[in-house]
Amino acid sequence: MEILFILFAAIAVAGALNVILQRNPIYSAIGLIVTLCALAGLFLTLAAQFIAAIQIIVYAGAIMVLFVFVIMLLNIREEESKIDRQRYLKWLAAPLFVALLAEVYFVIRVVSYDPKPLPAQGAVPPGQILGTVESIGNAMFTTYLLPFEATSVLILMAIVGSMLLARRERTVSEVTIVTAEQIEAAQLEREDEAHETETVGAGH
Amino acid sequence: MSIDVGFLLEALIKIVVVFHIVLIILAYTVYAERRVLAVIQNRLGPNRVGPQGLLQPFADLLKFIFKEELVPLAANKWLYLLAPLVALVPAFMTMIVYPFGGTVNLPWVGEIDLVVTHFNVGLLYVFAMTSLGVYGIVIAGWASNSKYSLLGGLRSSAQMVSYELALSLSVIGALLQAGSLDLVEIVRAQGGFFGLGWHIFWFQPLGFFIFLISAIAETNRIPFDLPEAETELVAGFHTEYSAMKFALFFLGEYANMLTASVLATVLFLGGWQGPFVDQFPLLGPVYFLGKVFFFIFLYIWLRGTLPRFRYDQLMNFGWKFLLPAALFNIVLSAIVALFAL
């Protein structure tokens, strides 16, 4: 099991480094996909099969497709050199990095210093095996129902918000109203043109 | 945790056997497609290599191997070479959960399950793998550095993301009735009524049709083959691919077709279930393959019959008809599962 952990962790770290070190955004996106897949592998070693499958379907299979889609659609070749204009950001990097390290240290040393031991497989009542669809569904719709519903409301808000932002404001003046007379006139004009070309053709 | 060597060995042997069975099925699907299309179009089709042209797949393979390998000058070489693999490998990874049959007693071997492995989230695993397959097409479209390929890749990603929703929502009704995500358990749940308790008859006809339509769209087949529409995009994402790399894309597409057929069989047509399968377990694989081949024939039949959708029709159909219909089917199945089962 340790071998698998080291393997997946190494792939995840390599992918993550690839994300930030590459200049070409499509390579970065591929690095992120690799990282997400490796994380799914890590979930599998933790006996969380359902989460692993969902990780690949949602993140690697859906969200990252949209990322790649946008990168391809806009055809961004190289990272634009906007770094010069945001030079002050460089000075934020070091403190943020230290803060992140401190957080990780805190989580490792203090929060999970005495981790709750996982229940042994035999001790769990049947139908409650860890990591299966059933156990996660049970937990999500009983103990964690409120956070679950709150999350879905949040996502709904995000969807409505993005729709509102993407919707083009359309006023009456912008909409071109085509009257029947205009259409008729256009048709007549086209017929005239066709007639002219015909006569020219006959003259030759 | 120690690794069970016997289990590993059994799985490896099964993988090798299933891999070769699948490869042969795929090779002859190509042959069958050419012959059946020929019959539909009133011509003969390939009938020269071997009796009735039965050796044609091998001749095709040799031709693909000996063709010149070309990499376009302006292409992104690494991604260009990576794309066929990304398209092919996930498509083949799904085959470890194909349930070919129940437990059978073979001479010399003893009792074996006719499936490589089955686990709690088998169906989600298949969906995860097929959703990774889209990268092969997208990367191919981008890395070729050709406008036709790029357009094909863009169309493909939009189409596959759209129809994935309807596809995964359409199976939920069947899952509610089977009470499991494990493909083997889903098949077992359809064993009633003398092996005819299939979900398509018992309360899931709507789910079946939504699944079938979305699966055809997911596999980029006619009438949903906009990513490779010959008349507009030359050949879409694989315009710049030649020789064996093109053959790999081709193989990946057919593997996805097979996976879609297997899923339709397992989820809605009872997998290996059928009359008398309890008395003669060896009938299981026969029923299973028969149903799968029916779906493959359906694919070919559609290709010979239907014209292609227009792009806006495709998107409207997916989002405004299939998705609401799939949601309606979930509500309906939940009511049925609550009161009738």
HADDOCK unambig.tbl for C-alpha pairs under 7 A between the chains (distance, minus, plus):
assign (segid A and resid 49 and name CA) (segid B and resid 121 and name CA) 6.84 0.50 0.50
assign (segid A and resid 50 and name CA) (segid B and resid 121 and name CA) 6.27 0.50 0.50
assign (segid A and resid 53 and name CA) (segid B and resid 124 and name CA) 5.92 0.50 0.50
assign (segid A and resid 53 and name CA) (segid B and resid 125 and name CA) 5.82 0.50 0.50
assign (segid A and resid 53 and name CA) (segid B and resid 128 and name CA) 6.18 0.50 0.50
assign (segid A and resid 56 and name CA) (segid B and resid 128 and name CA) 5.60 0.50 0.50
assign (segid A and resid 57 and name CA) (segid B and resid 127 and name CA) 6.87 0.50 0.50
assign (segid A and resid 57 and name CA) (segid B and resid 128 and name CA) 4.67 0.50 0.50
assign (segid A and resid 57 and name CA) (segid B and resid 131 and name CA) 6.46 0.50 0.50
assign (segid A and resid 61 and name CA) (segid B and resid 128 and name CA) 6.83 0.50 0.50
assign (segid A and resid 61 and name CA) (segid B and resid 131 and name CA) 4.87 0.50 0.50
assign (segid A and resid 61 and name CA) (segid B and resid 132 and name CA) 5.40 0.50 0.50
assign (segid A and resid 62 and name CA) (segid B and resid 161 and name CA) 6.61 0.50 0.50
assign (segid A and resid 65 and name CA) (segid B and resid 157 and name CA) 6.87 0.50 0.50
assign (segid A and resid 69 and name CA) (segid B and resid 154 and name CA) 6.48 0.50 0.50
assign (segid A and resid 69 and name CA) (segid B and resid 157 and name CA) 6.93 0.50 0.50
assign (segid A and resid 72 and name CA) (segid B and resid 142 and name CA) 6.69 0.50 0.50
assign (segid A and resid 132 and name CA) (segid B and resid 120 and name CA) 6.53 0.50 0.50
